[in-house]
Amino acid sequence: MHSAVSNTIAALSDGHIVNIRLAGMFVVLVGGVLAGCIAGNRFGVSERWAKIIMTAVLIFLEWLIALLIIWQIPLSRDLVWLPIIGIVMMLGITTGSATIFSLFKLDHKSRLTLILAGGLSNLGYTGGAFVCFALFGTQGLGLANIYSVLWMPTACLVFFPLLKIRELRLSGSAEKFKPIELLDPRMLSLPATIIALILNFKGIKQPDFITDFHIVDIFVYTASSLSFFAIGLRVNFSRIKNYINLYFPLAAVKFLLTPLVALVLLWLLTLTGHDLTNLVKKVVIVLSACPSAVLMVTMSNVFDLDGPLASALWVATTVIFIAIVVPILFFVLA
């Protein structure tokens, strides 16, 4: 087991480039959101650009990122429980969020936005993976990548089609959802993910220039910069206070309920004889306590849910994560 983990981690990351990536992502996150806030609040850039920008990211960049990342990640049999836990958590907490937030007196768009905010977590460089790296080094970062390897495929196979079906119904279309709808340009990540998994399982290697020229990094930073800028466009500080009553229940779902469910899953795995290493368990705990995902904001804008609410929820959960949750994780797990 130990050798399998070591080999997988060695294939996943190099210490120097990881440091550069983490520092770069921090700059992109803060700079992008601040630039969007300034553009929207000081220079009058319309919030409608948020949907335009995020739609462009989905059509031109997200599917390429999904293809290249999933294609190259080693899928070790010894670590198969990590992505399984990730998917069970994603779908389980989304279902729980749907039950909890159905009790709130909200319009349909806002309720769906809250459900997405509860079920989709930021597991990447700007969230859980960053904390795993800070706590456990490159091994933690590698395990975090393995945990989330099936996250995007599941989002493409479940959430995007459901949102597309909802869009068709609202448009008054008499036609039912057809498989051809999956070729909607905004949903190119779905066929790209399927292709990536096939290439991965077939053992077909990526061209060397993708690694040599850090093509994935270029795409990730570009997509993230645009997404964070779009989020910033819809961050109106005078309006953020309007959603205060929603921050607390969402924080309870993200930072109390979700870690509790993760602990129960780990306990059940131990009972069935699948006792994971301490490092793997710690990575699962960290990733179960992450803020809402950027993809949640993208979906809310692109599929005409409550975009301003989505941005506010992302900001609120990210601030809580950085200010409260991360120090607790360091105190408990370091």
C-alpha positions as a Markdown table, in Angstrom:
| # | Residue | x | y | z |
|---|---|---|---|---|
| 1 | Met | 0.0 | 0.0 | 0.0 |
| 2 | His | 2.8 | 2.4 | 1.0 |
| 3 | Ser | 4.8 | 1.8 | -2.2 |
| 4 | Ala | 1.6 | 2.3 | -4.3 |
| 5 | Val | 0.9 | 5.6 | -2.6 |
| 6 | Ser | 4.6 | 6.7 | -3.0 |
| 7 | Asn | 4.6 | 5.9 | -6.7 |
| 8 | Thr | 1.3 | 7.6 | -7.3 |
| 9 | Ile | 2.4 | 10.7 | -5.5 |
| 10 | Ala | 5.7 | 10.8 | -7.3 |
| 11 | Ala | 3.9 | 10.7 | -10.6 |
| 12 | Leu | 1.5 | 13.4 | -9.6 |
| 13 | Ser | 3.7 | 16.3 | -8.5 |
| 14 | Asp | 7.0 | 18.0 | -8.2 |
| 15 | Gly | 7.7 | 20.1 | -5.1 |
| 16 | His | 9.0 | 23.2 | -6.9 |
| 17 | Ile | 6.2 | 23.5 | -9.4 |
| 18 | Val | 3.7 | 22.8 | -6.7 |
| 19 | Asn | 4.9 | 25.8 | -4.7 |
| 20 | Ile | 4.7 | 28.0 | -7.8 |
| 21 | Arg | 1.2 | 26.8 | -8.6 |
| 22 | Leu | -0.1 | 27.4 | -5.1 |
| 23 | Ala | 1.4 | 30.9 | -4.9 |
| 24 | Gly | 0.1 | 31.7 | -8.4 |
| 25 | Met | -3.4 | 30.5 | -7.5 |
| 26 | Phe | -3.5 | 32.6 | -4.4 |
| 27 | Val | -2.6 | 35.7 | -6.5 |
| 28 | Val | -5.2 | 34.7 | -9.2 |
| 29 | Leu | -8.0 | 34.2 | -6.6 |
| 30 | Val | -7.4 | 37.5 | -4.7 |
| 31 | Gly | -6.5 | 39.5 | -7.8 |
| 32 | Gly | -9.4 | 38.2 | -9.8 |
| 33 | Val | -12.1 | 38.8 | -7.2 |
| 34 | Leu | -10.8 | 42.3 | -6.3 |
| 35 | Ala | -10.6 | 43.2 | -10.0 |
| 36 | Gly | -14.2 | 42.1 | -10.5 |
| 37 | Cys | -15.4 | 44.0 | -7.5 |
| 38 | Ile | -13.6 | 47.2 | -8.6 |
| 39 | Ala | -14.9 | 46.8 | -12.2 |
| 40 | Gly | -18.5 | 46.3 | -11.0 |
| 41 | Asn | -18.6 | 48.7 | -8.1 |
| 42 | Arg | -16.3 | 51.5 | -9.3 |
| 43 | Phe | -16.4 | 51.5 | -13.1 |
| 44 | Gly | -20.0 | 50.3 | -13.6 |
| 45 | Val | -19.3 | 47.1 | -15.5 |
| 46 | Ser | -22.6 | 45.3 | -15.8 |
| 47 | Glu | -23.2 | 42.1 | -13.8 |
| 48 | Arg | -24.5 | 40.5 | -17.1 |
| 49 | Trp | -20.9 | 40.1 | -18.1 |
| 50 | Ala | -20.6 | 37.5 | -15.3 |
| 51 | Lys | -22.8 | 35.1 | -17.2 |
| 52 | Ile | -21.1 | 35.9 | -20.5 |
| 53 | Ile | -17.6 | 35.3 | -19.1 |
| 54 | Met | -18.5 | 32.1 | -17.3 |
| 55 | Thr | -20.3 | 30.7 | -20.3 |
| 56 | Ala | -17.1 | 31.4 | -22.4 |
| 57 | Val | -15.0 | 29.6 | -19.8 |
| 58 | Leu | -17.2 | 26.5 | -20.0 |
| 59 | Ile | -17.2 | 26.5 | -23.8 |
| 60 | Phe | -13.5 | 27.3 | -24.5 |
| 61 | Leu | -11.6 | 26.2 | -21.4 |
| 62 | Glu | -13.3 | 23.9 | -18.9 |
| 63 | Trp | -13.6 | 20.9 | -21.2 |
| 64 | Leu | -9.9 | 21.2 | -22.1 |
| 65 | Ile | -8.9 | 21.3 | -18.5 |
| 66 | Ala | -11.2 | 18.3 | -17.6 |
| 67 | Leu | -9.7 | 16.3 | -20.6 |
| 68 | Leu | -6.1 | 17.0 | -19.8 |
| 69 | Ile | -6.3 | 16.6 | -16.0 |
| 70 | Ile | -8.3 | 13.4 | -15.9 |
| 71 | Trp | -6.3 | 11.9 | -18.8 |
| 72 | Gln | -3.0 | 12.2 | -16.8 |
| 73 | Ile | -4.0 | 11.3 | -13.2 |
| 74 | Pro | -2.8 | 7.8 | -12.2 |
| 75 | Leu | -5.8 | 5.7 | -11.1 |
| 76 | Ser | -4.3 | 3.2 | -8.6 |
| 77 | Arg | -6.4 | 0.3 | -7.5 |
| 78 | Asp | -5.0 | 0.5 | -4.0 |
| 79 | Leu | -6.4 | 4.0 | -3.7 |
| 80 | Val | -9.8 | 3.3 | -5.2 |
| 81 | Trp | -11.7 | 4.2 | -2.0 |
| 82 | Leu | -10.5 | 7.8 | -2.2 |
| 83 | Pro | -12.5 | 8.8 | -5.3 |
| 84 | Ile | -15.4 | 6.6 | -4.2 |
| 85 | Ile | -15.6 | 8.5 | -0.9 |
| 86 | Gly | -15.4 | 11.8 | -2.8 |
| 87 | Ile | -18.4 | 10.9 | -5.0 |
| 88 | Val | -20.5 | 9.5 | -2.2 |
| 89 | Met | -19.9 | 12.7 | -0.2 |
| 90 | Met | -20.7 | 14.9 | -3.2 |
| 91 | Leu | -24.0 | 13.1 | -4.0 |
| 92 | Gly | -25.0 | 12.4 | -0.4 |
| 93 | Ile | -24.5 | 16.0 | 0.8 |
| 94 | Thr | -26.3 | 17.4 | -2.2 |
| 95 | Thr | -29.2 | 15.2 | -1.4 |
| 96 | Gly | -29.1 | 16.3 | 2.2 |
| 97 | Ser | -28.9 | 19.9 | 1.2 |
| 98 | Ala | -31.9 | 19.5 | -1.0 |
| 99 | Thr | -33.8 | 18.1 | 2.0 |
| 100 | Ile | -32.6 | 20.8 | 4.4 |
| 101 | Phe | -33.1 | 23.8 | 2.1 |
| 102 | Ser | -36.5 | 22.6 | 0.9 |
| 103 | Leu | -37.7 | 23.8 | 4.4 |
| 104 | Phe | -36.7 | 27.4 | 3.6 |
| 105 | Lys | -39.1 | 29.9 | 2.1 |
| 106 | Leu | -37.1 | 30.7 | -1.0 |
| 107 | Asp | -37.8 | 31.0 | -4.7 |
| 108 | His | -36.8 | 28.0 | -6.9 |
| 109 | Lys | -33.7 | 29.6 | -8.3 |
| 110 | Ser | -32.3 | 30.6 | -4.8 |
| 111 | Arg | -33.1 | 27.1 | -3.4 |
| 112 | Leu | -31.3 | 25.4 | -6.3 |
| 113 | Thr | -28.3 | 27.7 | -5.8 |
| 114 | Leu | -28.2 | 26.8 | -2.1 |
| 115 | Ile | -28.4 | 23.1 | -2.9 |
| 116 | Leu | -25.4 | 23.4 | -5.3 |
| 117 | Ala | -23.5 | 25.5 | -2.7 |
| 118 | Gly | -24.1 | 22.8 | -0.1 |
| 119 | Gly | -23.2 | 19.8 | -2.4 |
| 120 | Leu | -20.3 | 21.1 | -4.4 |
| 121 | Ser | -17.0 | 21.9 | -2.6 |
| 122 | Asn | -13.8 | 23.6 | -3.5 |
| 123 | Leu | -11.4 | 20.7 | -3.4 |
| 124 | Gly | -8.7 | 22.2 | -5.6 |
| 125 | Tyr | -5.7 | 24.5 | -5.3 |
| 126 | Thr | -7.8 | 27.3 | -3.9 |
| 127 | Gly | -9.4 | 25.1 | -1.2 |
| 128 | Gly | -8.9 | 21.7 | 0.1 |
| 129 | Ala | -5.8 | 20.7 | -1.9 |
| 130 | Phe | -4.0 | 23.8 | -0.7 |
| 131 | Val | -4.6 | 22.9 | 2.9 |
| 132 | Cys | -3.6 | 19.3 | 2.3 |
| 133 | Phe | -0.3 | 20.5 | 0.8 |
| 134 | Ala | 0.3 | 22.9 | 3.7 |
| 135 | Leu | -0.5 | 20.2 | 6.3 |
| 136 | Phe | 1.0 | 17.0 | 4.7 |
| 137 | Gly | 3.3 | 18.1 | 1.9 |
| 138 | Thr | 3.3 | 16.7 | -1.6 |
| 139 | Gln | 1.8 | 13.4 | -0.4 |
| 140 | Gly | -1.3 | 15.2 | 0.9 |
| 141 | Leu | -1.6 | 17.2 | -2.4 |
| 142 | Gly | -1.4 | 14.0 | -4.4 |
| 143 | Leu | -4.0 | 12.2 | -2.4 |
| 144 | Ala | -6.3 | 15.3 | -2.7 |
| 145 | Asn | -6.0 | 15.1 | -6.5 |
| 146 | Ile | -6.9 | 11.4 | -6.4 |
| 147 | Tyr | -9.9 | 12.1 | -4.1 |
| 148 | Ser | -11.4 | 14.5 | -6.6 |
| 149 | Val | -10.5 | 12.6 | -9.8 |
| 150 | Leu | -14.2 | 11.6 | -10.4 |
| 151 | Trp | -15.6 | 14.9 | -9.1 |
| 152 | Met | -15.8 | 16.6 | -12.5 |
| 153 | Pro | -17.1 | 13.5 | -14.4 |
| 154 | Thr | -19.9 | 13.2 | -11.8 |
| 155 | Ala | -20.7 | 16.9 | -12.1 |
| 156 | Cys | -20.9 | 16.5 | -15.9 |
| 157 | Leu | -23.0 | 13.3 | -15.8 |
| 158 | Val | -25.4 | 14.4 | -13.1 |
| 159 | Phe | -25.6 | 18.2 | -12.4 |
| 160 | Phe | -25.2 | 19.6 | -15.9 |
| 161 | Pro | -27.9 | 17.3 | -17.5 |
| 162 | Leu | -30.3 | 18.1 | -14.6 |
| 163 | Leu | -29.8 | 21.8 | -15.0 |
| 164 | Lys | -30.3 | 21.5 | -18.8 |
| 165 | Ile | -33.6 | 19.6 | -18.3 |
| 166 | Arg | -34.7 | 22.4 | -16.0 |
| 167 | Glu | -33.8 | 25.0 | -18.6 |
| 168 | Leu | -35.8 | 23.1 | -21.3 |
| 169 | Arg | -38.8 | 23.0 | -19.0 |
| 170 | Leu | -38.6 | 26.7 | -18.2 |
| 171 | Ser | -38.3 | 27.6 | -21.8 |
| 172 | Gly | -41.6 | 25.9 | -22.5 |
| 173 | Ser | -40.1 | 23.4 | -24.9 |
| 174 | Ala | -42.4 | 20.6 | -25.6 |
| 175 | Glu | -39.5 | 18.3 | -26.4 |
| 176 | Lys | -38.1 | 16.0 | -23.7 |
| 177 | Phe | -34.5 | 15.9 | -22.9 |
| 178 | Lys | -32.6 | 13.9 | -25.5 |
| 179 | Pro | -29.0 | 12.6 | -25.4 |
| 180 | Ile | -28.1 | 15.1 | -28.2 |
| 181 | Glu | -28.7 | 17.8 | -25.6 |
| 182 | Leu | -25.4 | 16.7 | -24.0 |
| 183 | Leu | -23.7 | 18.3 | -26.9 |
| 184 | Asp | -24.8 | 21.7 | -25.7 |
| 185 | Pro | -21.5 | 23.8 | -26.0 |
| 186 | Arg | -21.8 | 24.6 | -22.3 |
| 187 | Met | -21.6 | 20.9 | -21.5 |
| 188 | Leu | -18.5 | 19.9 | -23.5 |
| 189 | Ser | -16.9 | 18.8 | -20.3 |
| 190 | Leu | -19.0 | 15.7 | -20.3 |
| 191 | Pro | -17.8 | 14.2 | -23.6 |
| 192 | Ala | -14.3 | 15.5 | -22.8 |
| 193 | Thr | -14.4 | 13.6 | -19.5 |
| 194 | Ile | -15.5 | 10.4 | -21.1 |
| 195 | Ile | -12.8 | 10.7 | -23.7 |
| 196 | Ala | -10.2 | 11.4 | -21.0 |
| 197 | Leu | -11.2 | 8.3 | -19.0 |
| 198 | Ile | -10.9 | 6.1 | -22.1 |
| 199 | Leu | -7.5 | 7.5 | -22.9 |
| 200 | Asn | -6.4 | 7.0 | -19.3 |
| 201 | Phe | -7.6 | 3.4 | -19.0 |
| 202 | Lys | -6.1 | 2.6 | -22.4 |
| 203 | Gly | -2.7 | 3.8 | -21.2 |
| 204 | Ile | -2.3 | 6.4 | -24.0 |
| 205 | Lys | 0.2 | 9.0 | -22.9 |
| 206 | Gln | -0.2 | 12.7 | -23.4 |
| 207 | Pro | 2.1 | 14.5 | -25.9 |
| 208 | Asp | 5.3 | 15.7 | -24.1 |
| 209 | Phe | 4.7 | 19.4 | -25.0 |
| 210 | Ile | 1.6 | 19.5 | -22.7 |
| 211 | Thr | 3.9 | 18.9 | -19.7 |
| 212 | Asp | 7.0 | 20.7 | -21.0 |
| 213 | Phe | 5.1 | 23.9 | -21.6 |
| 214 | His | 2.8 | 23.6 | -18.6 |
| 215 | Ile | -0.3 | 23.8 | -20.8 |
| 216 | Val | -2.7 | 22.7 | -18.1 |
| 217 | Asp | -1.4 | 25.4 | -15.8 |
| 218 | Ile | -2.0 | 28.0 | -18.4 |
| 219 | Phe | -5.5 | 26.9 | -19.0 |
| 220 | Val | -6.3 | 26.6 | -15.2 |
| 221 | Tyr | -4.9 | 30.0 | -14.4 |
| 222 | Thr | -6.7 | 31.6 | -17.3 |
| 223 | Ala | -10.1 | 29.9 | -16.5 |
| 224 | Ser | -9.7 | 30.7 | -12.8 |
| 225 | Ser | -8.8 | 34.4 | -13.4 |
| 226 | Leu | -11.9 | 34.8 | -15.6 |
| 227 | Ser | -14.1 | 32.9 | -13.1 |
| 228 | Phe | -12.9 | 34.9 | -10.1 |
| 229 | Phe | -13.3 | 38.1 | -12.0 |
| 230 | Ala | -16.9 | 37.2 | -12.9 |
| 231 | Ile | -17.6 | 36.3 | -9.2 |
| 232 | Gly | -16.2 | 39.7 | -8.2 |
| 233 | Leu | -18.6 | 41.4 | -10.7 |
| 234 | Arg | -21.5 | 40.1 | -8.6 |
| 235 | Val | -20.0 | 40.7 | -5.2 |
| 236 | Asn | -21.8 | 43.8 | -4.0 |
| 237 | Phe | -20.9 | 44.4 | -0.3 |
| 238 | Ser | -24.0 | 46.4 | 0.4 |
| 239 | Arg | -26.1 | 43.4 | -0.9 |
| 240 | Ile | -24.1 | 40.7 | 0.8 |
| 241 | Lys | -25.8 | 41.5 | 4.1 |
| 242 | Asn | -29.2 | 40.6 | 2.5 |
| 243 | Tyr | -28.2 | 36.9 | 2.7 |
| 244 | Ile | -26.8 | 36.7 | 6.2 |
| 245 | Asn | -29.6 | 34.4 | 7.3 |
| 246 | Leu | -28.5 | 31.9 | 4.7 |
| 247 | Tyr | -24.8 | 31.9 | 5.6 |
| 248 | Phe | -25.3 | 30.1 | 8.9 |
| 249 | Pro | -27.3 | 27.1 | 7.7 |
| 250 | Leu | -25.0 | 26.7 | 4.7 |
| 251 | Ala | -21.9 | 26.9 | 7.0 |
| 252 | Ala | -23.5 | 24.2 | 9.2 |
| 253 | Val | -23.9 | 21.9 | 6.2 |
| 254 | Lys | -20.4 | 22.6 | 4.8 |
| 255 | Phe | -18.4 | 22.7 | 8.0 |
| 256 | Leu | -20.4 | 20.5 | 10.5 |
| 257 | Leu | -22.6 | 18.1 | 8.7 |
| 258 | Thr | -20.2 | 17.2 | 5.8 |
| 259 | Pro | -17.2 | 16.4 | 8.1 |
| 260 | Leu | -19.6 | 14.3 | 10.3 |
| 261 | Val | -20.7 | 12.3 | 7.3 |
| 262 | Ala | -17.1 | 11.8 | 6.3 |
| 263 | Leu | -16.2 | 10.4 | 9.7 |
| 264 | Val | -19.2 | 8.0 | 9.6 |
| 265 | Leu | -18.0 | 6.8 | 6.1 |
| 266 | Leu | -14.5 | 6.2 | 7.4 |
| 267 | Trp | -15.9 | 4.3 | 10.4 |
| 268 | Leu | -18.1 | 2.1 | 8.1 |
| 269 | Leu | -15.1 | 1.3 | 5.9 |
| 270 | Thr | -13.1 | 0.3 | 9.0 |
| 271 | Leu | -16.0 | -2.0 | 10.1 |
| 272 | Thr | -16.0 | -3.7 | 6.7 |
| 273 | Gly | -12.2 | -4.3 | 6.8 |
| 274 | His | -11.1 | -1.4 | 4.6 |
| 275 | Asp | -9.0 | 0.4 | 7.1 |
| 276 | Leu | -7.3 | 3.3 | 5.4 |
| 277 | Thr | -4.0 | 4.8 | 6.4 |
| 278 | Asn | -4.0 | 7.7 | 8.8 |
| 279 | Leu | -2.8 | 10.1 | 6.1 |
| 280 | Val | -5.6 | 9.1 | 3.8 |
| 281 | Lys | -8.1 | 9.6 | 6.6 |
| 282 | Lys | -6.8 | 13.0 | 7.4 |
| 283 | Val | -7.0 | 14.1 | 3.8 |
| 284 | Val | -10.6 | 12.9 | 3.6 |
| 285 | Ile | -11.4 | 15.0 | 6.8 |
| 286 | Val | -9.8 | 18.1 | 5.3 |
| 287 | Leu | -11.6 | 17.7 | 2.0 |
| 288 | Ser | -14.9 | 17.2 | 3.8 |
| 289 | Ala | -14.6 | 20.7 | 5.4 |
| 290 | Cys | -14.1 | 22.8 | 2.3 |
| 291 | Pro | -16.1 | 25.9 | 1.2 |
| 292 | Ser | -18.4 | 26.0 | -1.8 |
| 293 | Ala | -17.0 | 25.4 | -5.2 |
| 294 | Val | -16.3 | 28.0 | -7.9 |
| 295 | Leu | -18.2 | 25.6 | -10.3 |
| 296 | Met | -21.3 | 26.2 | -8.2 |
| 297 | Val | -21.1 | 29.9 | -9.1 |
| 298 | Thr | -20.4 | 29.1 | -12.7 |
| 299 | Met | -23.5 | 26.8 | -12.9 |
| 300 | Ser | -25.7 | 29.4 | -11.2 |
| 301 | Asn | -24.7 | 32.1 | -13.7 |
| 302 | Val | -24.7 | 30.0 | -16.8 |
| 303 | Phe | -28.0 | 28.2 | -16.1 |
| 304 | Asp | -29.8 | 31.4 | -14.8 |
| 305 | Leu | -30.1 | 30.5 | -11.2 |
| 306 | Asp | -29.4 | 33.1 | -8.5 |
| 307 | Gly | -26.0 | 34.4 | -9.6 |
| 308 | Pro | -25.6 | 37.2 | -7.0 |
| 309 | Leu | -26.6 | 34.8 | -4.2 |
| 310 | Ala | -24.1 | 32.2 | -5.6 |
| 311 | Ser | -21.2 | 34.8 | -5.4 |
| 312 | Ala | -22.2 | 35.8 | -1.9 |
| 313 | Leu | -22.3 | 32.2 | -0.7 |
| 314 | Trp | -18.9 | 31.5 | -2.3 |
| 315 | Val | -17.4 | 34.5 | -0.6 |
| 316 | Ala | -19.0 | 33.8 | 2.8 |
| 317 | Thr | -18.0 | 30.1 | 2.9 |
| 318 | Thr | -14.5 | 30.9 | 1.7 |
| 319 | Val | -14.0 | 33.6 | 4.4 |
| 320 | Ile | -15.3 | 31.2 | 7.1 |
| 321 | Phe | -13.0 | 28.5 | 5.8 |
| 322 | Ile | -9.9 | 30.6 | 5.8 |
| 323 | Ala | -10.6 | 32.5 | 9.1 |
| 324 | Ile | -12.1 | 29.7 | 11.3 |
| 325 | Val | -11.9 | 26.2 | 9.7 |
| 326 | Val | -8.3 | 26.2 | 8.5 |
| 327 | Pro | -6.9 | 27.2 | 11.9 |
| 328 | Ile | -9.0 | 24.4 | 13.5 |
| 329 | Leu | -7.7 | 21.8 | 11.0 |
| 330 | Phe | -4.1 | 22.9 | 11.6 |
| 331 | Phe | -4.6 | 22.6 | 15.4 |
| 332 | Val | -6.3 | 19.2 | 15.2 |
| 333 | Leu | -4.4 | 17.5 | 12.3 |
| 334 | Ala | -0.9 | 19.1 | 12.2 |
